[in-house]
Amino acid sequence: MLRLLKRILILVGLVAIVWFGAHAYAAWRLKAALRDAGLSERVATCMTGRLTRRLSLLQLARLQKLEGDKPTLKSWVRAVAAVDDGKVVLVTVSSAALCRTGLAR
């Protein structure tokens, strides 16, 4: 019985490590993409935090598929609208507005 409990705890620990690692990796990729798109470090950090807290890993993966040059925040938001997921668009637009104006951190 004790052996089974240990295995279950190890499995839960490994799942937690993979889960948090996947979120950290997604956040790192998203922040790099926002900086590459020309956003300031402050805005990229703010938006990354808001997006990773509010979107699932699948939704973040859809954002990673965005390709091409997006030199302004407006062009980046327009590209996100092509993802065709209402929550992704809503969270991205609200995060862009709040982070750009300094109302969110």
Kinemage of the C-alpha trace (Angstrom):
@kinemage 1
@onewidth
@group {chain A} dominant
@subgroup {mainchain}
@vectorlist {calphas} color= white
{ca met a 1} P 0.000 0.000 0.000
{ca leu a 2} L 2.781 2.407 0.908
{ca arg a 3} L 4.579 1.590 -2.317
{ca leu a 4} L 1.466 2.464 -4.367
{ca leu a 5} L 1.086 5.760 -2.517
{ca lys a 6} L 4.707 6.662 -3.260
{ca arg a 7} L 4.230 5.922 -6.958
{ca ile a 8} L 1.091 8.032 -7.099
{ca leu a 9} L 2.853 10.943 -5.400
{ca ile a 10} L 5.790 10.674 -7.806
{ca leu a 11} L 3.401 10.623 -10.764
{ca val a 12} L 1.523 13.678 -9.464
{ca gly a 13} L 4.832 15.474 -8.969
{ca leu a 14} L 5.988 14.698 -12.500
{ca val a 15} L 2.683 15.857 -13.976
{ca ala a 16} L 2.944 19.113 -12.013
{ca ile a 17} L 6.504 19.698 -13.239
{ca val a 18} L 5.484 19.110 -16.861
{ca trp a 19} L 2.405 21.342 -16.501
{ca phe a 20} L 4.283 24.286 -15.002
{ca gly a 21} L 7.199 23.775 -17.361
{ca ala a 22} L 4.871 23.941 -20.361
{ca his a 23} L 3.351 27.175 -19.077
{ca ala a 24} L 6.773 28.695 -18.430
{ca tyr a 25} L 7.955 27.720 -21.914
{ca ala a 26} L 4.799 29.155 -23.515
{ca ala a 27} L 5.253 32.393 -21.582
{ca trp a 28} L 8.895 32.650 -22.649
{ca arg a 29} L 7.990 32.094 -26.329
{ca leu a 30} L 5.125 34.582 -26.175
{ca lys a 31} L 7.257 37.280 -24.553
{ca ala a 32} L 9.972 36.792 -27.167
{ca ala a 33} L 7.410 37.035 -29.967
{ca leu a 34} L 5.959 40.242 -28.532
{ca arg a 35} L 9.423 41.799 -28.193
{ca asp a 36} L 10.296 40.707 -31.735
{ca ala a 37} L 7.081 42.372 -32.893
{ca gly a 38} L 8.499 45.653 -31.614
{ca leu a 39} L 6.719 46.030 -28.283
{ca ser a 40} L 8.613 47.532 -25.392
{ca glu a 41} L 9.918 45.288 -22.632
{ca arg a 42} L 7.327 46.695 -20.196
{ca val a 43} L 4.365 46.063 -22.499
{ca ala a 44} L 5.628 42.606 -23.539
{ca thr a 45} L 6.084 41.548 -19.908
{ca cys a 46} L 2.669 42.864 -18.925
{ca met a 47} L 0.870 41.215 -21.841
{ca thr a 48} L 2.690 37.913 -21.339
{ca gly a 49} L 1.578 37.746 -17.728
{ca arg a 50} L -2.037 38.551 -18.541
{ca leu a 51} L -2.234 36.182 -21.520
{ca thr a 52} L -0.651 33.202 -19.758
{ca arg a 53} L -2.933 33.596 -16.745
{ca arg a 54} L -6.124 33.880 -18.794
{ca leu a 55} L -5.586 31.528 -21.746
{ca ser a 56} L -5.174 27.767 -21.909
{ca leu a 57} L -2.107 26.066 -23.347
{ca leu a 58} L -4.044 25.261 -26.536
{ca gln a 59} L -5.019 28.900 -26.987
{ca leu a 60} L -1.424 29.995 -26.393
{ca ala a 61} L -0.306 27.473 -29.020
{ca arg a 62} L -2.710 29.093 -31.499
{ca leu a 63} L -1.053 32.435 -30.806
{ca gln a 64} L 2.347 30.906 -31.525
{ca lys a 65} L 1.174 30.055 -35.030
{ca leu a 66} L 0.964 33.742 -35.935
{ca glu a 67} L 3.622 34.406 -38.521
{ca gly a 68} L 4.892 37.462 -40.314
{ca asp a 69} L 6.023 40.945 -39.458
{ca lys a 70} L 3.826 42.844 -37.024
{ca pro a 71} L 5.671 46.091 -36.333
{ca thr a 72} L 2.877 47.732 -34.325
{ca leu a 73} L 0.563 46.635 -31.561
{ca lys a 74} L -2.406 47.347 -33.817
{ca ser a 75} L -1.141 44.992 -36.538
{ca trp a 76} L -0.458 42.312 -33.930
{ca val a 77} L -4.031 42.579 -32.597
{ca arg a 78} L -5.374 42.405 -36.172
{ca ala a 79} L -3.414 39.193 -36.722
{ca val a 80} L -4.827 37.722 -33.503
{ca ala a 81} L -8.344 38.309 -34.820
{ca ala a 82} L -7.543 35.759 -37.545
{ca val a 83} L -7.179 33.065 -34.857
{ca asp a 84} L -10.998 32.961 -34.771
{ca asp a 85} L -11.293 32.366 -31.026
{ca gly a 86} L -13.372 34.976 -29.243
{ca lys a 87} L -11.684 34.566 -25.871
{ca val a 88} L -8.197 34.861 -27.376
{ca val a 89} L -9.182 38.044 -29.203
{ca leu a 90} L -10.894 39.547 -26.135
{ca val a 91} L -8.017 38.778 -23.780
{ca thr a 92} L -5.397 39.983 -26.266
{ca val a 93} L -7.157 43.243 -27.090
{ca ser a 94} L -7.924 44.059 -23.459
{ca ser a 95} L -4.374 43.165 -22.397
{ca ala a 96} L -2.900 45.279 -25.185
{ca ala a 97} L -5.012 48.263 -24.206
{ca leu a 98} L -4.417 47.966 -20.466
{ca cys a 99} L -0.703 47.254 -20.755
{ca arg a 100} L -0.068 49.960 -23.348
{ca thr a 101} L -1.799 52.642 -21.231
{ca gly a 102} L -0.093 51.467 -18.037
{ca leu a 103} L -3.340 50.543 -16.271
{ca ala a 104} L -2.166 46.929 -15.869
{ca arg a 105} L 1.216 45.556 -14.871
